[in-house]
Amino acid sequence: MHKVIEVQPLDGFKLALTFDDGTKGVVDLSDLAGRGVFSLWLEAGVFQNVRIGSSGELAWGDEVDLCPDSLYLRVTGKSVDEVLSAVASSPAHA
């Protein structure tokens, strides 16, 4: 549904994001840092090496990736239902 098209790492495990629909914002991922697979981010320089994958997801090496839709929800504060209802009411393109 949504893809990240620009990402800039910020201090404190935050990312400035731009999505393919023009939405921009900052997402705070500090609640994930150091937990499970996200412990990788605690290694020097790893969090700053974020890249955008082919499906608009954010990735850190081959070990960690984040779904662009979950990031969109965090940035906008919208619920899943709000986003899905907007998609459902959009005209389909063949």
Backbone as a printed PyTorch tensor [residue, N CA C, xyz], in Angstrom:
tensor([[[  0.8220,  -1.1980,   0.0000],
         [  0.0000,   0.0000,   0.0000],
         [  0.8660,   1.2620,   0.0000]],

        [[  1.7410,   1.4100,   0.9830],
         [  2.6260,   2.5660,   1.0550],
         [  4.0670,   2.1110,   0.9350]],

        [[  4.8790,   2.9840,   0.3640],
         [  6.3020,   2.7020,   0.2480],
         [  7.0800,   3.8940,   0.7720]],

        [[  8.1740,   3.6170,   1.4560],
         [  9.0970,   4.6710,   1.8480],
         [  9.9410,   5.0030,   0.6220]],

        [[ 10.0440,   6.2970,   0.3080],
         [ 10.8630,   6.6990,  -0.8450],
         [ 12.0940,   7.4980,  -0.4170]],

        [[ 12.1000,   8.0050,   0.8310],
         [ 13.2740,   8.6920,   1.3710],
         [ 13.3760,   8.3780,   2.8460]],

        [[ 14.6070,   8.1900,   3.3240],
         [ 14.8480,   7.9440,   4.7450],
         [ 16.1170,   8.6620,   5.1540]],

        [[ 16.0520,   9.2860,   6.3310],
         [ 17.2290,   9.9220,   6.9070],
         [ 17.3070,   9.5310,   8.3720]],

        [[ 18.3680,   8.8280,   8.7800],
         [ 18.5060,   8.4680,  10.1820],
         [ 18.7970,   9.7000,  11.0340]],

        [[ 18.1990,   9.7330,  12.2140],
         [ 18.3820,  10.8100,  13.1700],
         [ 18.8950,  10.2220,  14.4810]],

        [[ 19.2770,  11.0680,  15.3950],
         [ 19.7290,  10.5920,  16.7010],
         [ 18.5860,   9.9440,  17.4630]],

        [[ 18.9360,   9.0940,  18.4220],
         [ 17.9460,   8.4970,  19.3110],
         [ 17.0590,   7.4570,  18.6550]],

        [[ 17.5690,   6.7600,  17.6480],
         [ 16.8150,   5.7180,  16.9390],
         [ 15.5360,   6.2830,  16.3040]],

        [[ 15.6670,   7.4410,  15.7010],
         [ 14.5560,   8.0680,  14.9690],
         [ 14.9280,   8.1500,  13.4930]],

        [[ 13.8860,   8.1330,  12.6530],
         [ 14.0640,   8.2420,  11.2080],
         [ 13.1160,   9.2870,  10.6520]],

        [[ 13.6240,  10.1510,   9.7820],
         [ 12.7760,  11.0570,   9.0170],
         [ 12.4100,  10.3200,   7.7350]],

        [[ 11.1050,  10.1880,   7.4920],
         [ 10.6220,   9.3890,   6.3620],
         [  9.7620,  10.2110,   5.4180]],

        [[  9.8240,   9.8570,   4.1420],
         [  8.8940,  10.3580,   3.1320],
         [  8.3130,   9.1450,   2.4370]],

        [[  6.9820,   9.1470,   2.3010],
         [  6.2730,   8.0390,   1.6640],
         [  5.8480,   8.4260,   0.2530]],

        [[  5.4890,   7.4150,  -0.5350],
         [  5.1400,   7.6260,  -1.9340],
         [  3.8890,   8.4680,  -2.1490]],

        [[  3.0760,   8.6800,  -1.0930],
         [  1.9040,   9.5560,  -1.2300],
         [  2.1990,  10.9820,  -0.7860]],

        [[  3.4830,  11.2830,  -0.4790],
         [  3.8870,  12.6170,  -0.0670],
         [  3.9020,  12.8270,   1.4390]],

        [[  3.3920,  11.8780,   2.2020],
         [  3.3960,  11.9880,   3.6570],
         [  4.8370,  11.9890,   4.1550]],

        [[  5.1220,  12.9340,   5.0760],
         [  6.4460,  13.0280,   5.6850],
         [  6.2840,  13.0520,   7.1920]],

        [[  7.2720,  12.5210,   7.8760],
         [  7.2480,  12.5750,   9.3220],
         [  8.4320,  11.8610,   9.9210]],

        [[  8.4960,  11.9300,  11.2490],
         [  9.5730,  11.2850,  11.9920],
         [  8.9780,  10.1440,  12.7910]],

        [[  9.6230,   8.9920,  12.7140],
         [  9.2020,   7.8280,  13.4810],
         [ 10.2750,   7.5320,  14.5260]],

        [[  9.8270,   7.3140,  15.7510],
         [ 10.7140,   7.0020,  16.8660],
         [ 10.7000,   5.4920,  17.0800]],

        [[ 11.8350,   4.8620,  16.8440],
         [ 11.9460,   3.4120,  16.9870],
         [ 12.7370,   3.0120,  18.2330]],

        [[ 12.9170,   3.9470,  19.1440],
         [ 13.7150,   3.6720,  20.3380],
         [ 13.1050,   2.5740,  21.1960]],

        [[ 11.7880,   2.3660,  21.0870],
         [ 11.1420,   1.2960,  21.8530],
         [ 11.5510,  -0.0960,  21.3590]],

        [[ 12.0810,  -0.1800,  20.1430],
         [ 12.5160,  -1.4590,  19.5840],
         [ 14.0060,  -1.7210,  19.7970]],

        [[ 14.7930,  -0.6490,  19.8830],
         [ 16.2540,  -0.7740,  19.9620],
         [ 16.6650,  -1.6430,  21.1460]],

        [[ 17.5110,  -2.6160,  20.8550],
         [ 18.0280,  -3.4890,  21.8870],
         [ 17.1680,  -4.6990,  22.1950]],

        [[ 16.0180,  -4.8120,  21.5470],
         [ 15.1000,  -5.9260,  21.7990],
         [ 15.1710,  -6.9280,  20.6480]],

        [[ 15.4360,  -8.1880,  20.9630],
         [ 15.4510,  -9.2420,  19.9400],
         [ 16.3850,  -8.9110,  18.7990]],

        [[ 15.8850,  -9.0410,  17.5680],
         [ 16.7210,  -8.7730,  16.3950],
         [ 17.1730,  -7.3110,  16.3250]],

        [[ 16.4450,  -6.4340,  17.0190],
         [ 16.7830,  -5.0120,  16.9920],
         [ 17.9720,  -4.6740,  17.8880]],

        [[ 18.5430,  -5.6620,  18.5830],
         [ 19.7740,  -5.4350,  19.3500],
         [ 20.9290,  -5.1000,  18.4060]],

        [[ 20.7830,  -5.4840,  17.1480],
         [ 21.7660,  -5.1490,  16.1220],
         [ 22.0000,  -3.6400,  16.0430]],

        [[ 20.9360,  -2.8480,  16.2500],
         [ 21.0320,  -1.3910,  16.1620],
         [ 21.9560,  -0.7940,  17.2110]],

        [[ 22.2400,  -1.5210,  18.2840],
         [ 23.1000,  -1.0000,  19.3470],
         [ 24.5740,  -1.0110,  18.9570]],

        [[ 24.9290,  -1.7550,  17.9120],
         [ 26.3030,  -1.7550,  17.4100],
         [ 26.5700,  -0.4270,  16.7010]],

        [[ 27.7410,   0.1170,  16.9260],
         [ 28.1100,   1.4300,  16.3840],
         [ 27.8610,   1.5190,  14.8760]],

        [[ 27.1170,   2.5230,  14.4620],
         [ 26.9050,   2.8180,  13.0530],
         [ 25.8560,   1.9950,  12.3380]],

        [[ 25.3390,   0.9390,  12.9520],
         [ 24.4060,   0.0480,  12.2510],
         [ 23.0850,   0.7540,  11.9470]],

        [[ 22.4880,   1.4270,  12.9260],
         [ 21.1910,   2.0740,  12.7010],
         [ 21.2780,   3.0930,  11.5550]],

        [[ 22.3740,   3.8150,  11.4710],
         [ 22.5580,   4.8330,  10.4360],
         [ 22.7000,   4.2390,   9.0400]],

        [[ 22.9560,   2.9480,   8.9380],
         [ 23.1230,   2.2820,   7.6390],
         [ 21.8130,   1.7400,   7.0890]],

        [[ 20.7200,   2.3600,   7.4320],
         [ 19.4100,   1.9510,   6.9310],
         [ 19.3500,   2.1720,   5.4160]],

        [[ 18.6190,   1.2860,   4.7410],
         [ 18.4080,   1.4460,   3.2920],
         [ 16.9480,   1.1210,   2.9800]],

        [[ 16.5050,   1.5730,   1.8360],
         [ 15.1430,   1.2800,   1.3730],
         [ 15.2130,   0.0610,   0.4640]],

        [[ 14.4060,  -0.9550,   0.7780],
         [ 14.3610,  -2.1700,  -0.0190],
         [ 13.4720,  -2.0130,  -1.2420]],

        [[ 13.4150,  -3.0300,  -2.0530],
         [ 12.6850,  -2.9880,  -3.3280],
         [ 11.1790,  -2.8380,  -3.1650]],

        [[ 10.6450,  -3.1820,  -2.0060],
         [  9.1990,  -3.0420,  -1.7590],
         [  8.8650,  -1.8310,  -0.9010]],

        [[  9.8350,  -0.9390,  -0.7230],
         [  9.6040,   0.2570,   0.0800],
         [  9.7700,   0.0280,   1.5630]],

        [[ 10.2730,  -1.1390,   1.9460],
         [ 10.5340,  -1.4310,   3.3490],
         [ 11.8900,  -0.8340,   3.7310]],

        [[ 12.1300,  -0.6940,   5.0250],
         [ 13.4370,  -0.2690,   5.4990],
         [ 14.2090,  -1.5000,   5.9250]],

        [[ 15.4850,  -1.5320,   5.6040],
         [ 16.2900,  -2.7150,   5.8940],
         [ 17.6520,  -2.3140,   6.4450]],

        [[ 18.1470,  -3.1890,   7.3040],
         [ 19.4800,  -3.0800,   7.8690],
         [ 20.1650,  -4.4080,   7.5710]],

        [[ 21.0220,  -4.4310,   6.5830],
         [ 21.6490,  -5.6690,   6.1590],
         [ 20.5970,  -6.6600,   5.7160]],

        [[ 20.8670,  -7.9300,   5.9630],
         [ 19.9080,  -8.9770,   5.6390],
         [ 19.1670,  -9.4650,   6.8690]],

        [[ 19.4720,  -8.8580,   8.0300],
         [ 18.9230,  -9.3620,   9.2770],
         [ 17.6220,  -8.7020,   9.7170]],

        [[ 17.4600,  -7.4110,   9.4440],
         [ 16.3200,  -6.6680,   9.9850],
         [ 15.6500,  -5.8710,   8.8830]],

        [[ 14.3150,  -5.9630,   8.8190],
         [ 13.5600,  -5.0630,   7.9530],
         [ 12.2470,  -4.7120,   8.6250]],

        [[ 11.6990,  -3.5620,   8.2250],
         [ 10.4380,  -3.0760,   8.7800],
         [  9.4600,  -2.7920,   7.6540]],

        [[  8.2370,  -3.2360,   7.8470],
         [  7.1590,  -3.0490,   6.8820],
         [  6.8420,  -1.5600,   6.7150]],

        [[  6.7510,  -1.0840,   5.4750],
         [  6.4500,   0.3340,   5.2700],
         [  5.0720,   0.7320,   5.7840]],

        [[  4.1040,  -0.1760,   5.7570],
         [  2.7620,   0.1750,   6.2570],
         [  2.7640,   0.3830,   7.7650]],

        [[  3.5230,  -0.4210,   8.4980],
         [  3.5850,  -0.2210,   9.9430],
         [  4.2730,   1.1060,  10.2670]],

        [[  5.2610,   1.4770,   9.4750],
         [  5.9280,   2.7620,   9.6570],
         [  4.9730,   3.9130,   9.3360]],

        [[  4.1650,   3.7380,   8.2970],
         [  3.1860,   4.7560,   7.9150],
         [  2.1940,   4.9930,   9.0610]],

        [[  1.7390,   3.9120,   9.6760],
         [  0.8110,   4.0400,  10.8070],
         [  1.4670,   4.7940,  11.9570]],

        [[  2.7160,   4.5100,  12.2370],
         [  3.4200,   5.2050,  13.3200],
         [  3.5810,   6.6910,  13.0160]],

        [[  3.9270,   7.0160,  11.7790],
         [  4.1500,   8.4160,  11.4000],
         [  2.8490,   9.2180,  11.4310]],

        [[  1.7830,   8.6430,  10.8990],
         [  0.5300,   9.3870,  10.7720],
         [ -0.3510,   9.3070,  12.0100]],

        [[ -0.1430,   8.2850,  12.8390],
         [ -1.0190,   8.0860,  13.9920],
         [ -2.3650,   7.5040,  13.6120]],

        [[ -2.5050,   7.0880,  12.3500],
         [ -3.7680,   6.5050,  11.8860],
         [ -3.8700,   5.0580,  12.3250]],

        [[ -5.1060,   4.5710,  12.4030],
         [ -5.3350,   3.1650,  12.7230],
         [ -5.3330,   2.3530,  11.4300]],

        [[ -5.2190,   1.0490,  11.5800],
         [ -5.2810,   0.1470,  10.4250],
         [ -6.6110,   0.3360,   9.7050]],

        [[ -7.7050,   0.4410,  10.4590],
         [ -9.0270,   0.6130,   9.8520],
         [ -9.1180,   1.8890,   9.0240]],

        [[ -8.5390,   2.9780,   9.5090],
         [ -8.5650,   4.2350,   8.7600],
         [ -7.8260,   4.0980,   7.4280]],

        [[ -6.6800,   3.4680,   7.4680],
         [ -5.8780,   3.3090,   6.2450],
         [ -6.5740,   2.3690,   5.2700]],

        [[ -7.1060,   1.2580,   5.7730],
         [ -7.7810,   0.3050,   4.8920],
         [ -9.0520,   0.8780,   4.2900]],

        [[ -9.8020,   1.6700,   5.0340],
         [-11.0170,   2.2690,   4.4800],
         [-10.6790,   3.2870,   3.3980]],

        [[ -9.5640,   3.9860,   3.5450],
         [ -9.1280,   4.9260,   2.5090],
         [ -8.7360,   4.1960,   1.2370]],

        [[ -8.0840,   3.0530,   1.3900],
         [ -7.6860,   2.2510,   0.2290],
         [ -8.9370,   1.6740,  -0.4500]],

        [[ -9.8720,   1.1960,   0.3410],
         [-11.0850,   0.5850,  -0.2040],
         [-11.9160,   1.5960,  -0.9900]],

        [[-11.8740,   2.8700,  -0.5830],
         [-12.6970,   3.8670,  -1.2620],
         [-11.9850,   4.4950,  -2.4600]],

        [[-10.7090,   4.1590,  -2.6580],
         [ -9.9670,   4.6600,  -3.8140],
         [-10.3590,   3.8910,  -5.0600]],

        [[-10.4300,   4.5770,  -6.2030],
         [-10.7600,   3.8550,  -7.4420],
         [ -9.6430,   2.9040,  -7.8240]],

        [[-10.0100,   1.7730,  -8.3290],
         [ -9.0450,   0.7630,  -8.7650],
         [ -8.5050,   1.1430, -10.1310]],

        [[ -7.2270,   0.8750, -10.3370],
         [ -6.5940,   1.1260, -11.6370],
         [ -6.2170,  -0.2070, -12.2500]],

        [[ -6.6430,  -0.4070, -13.4660],
         [ -6.3510,  -1.6730, -14.1490],
         [ -5.0520,  -1.5830, -14.8870]]])
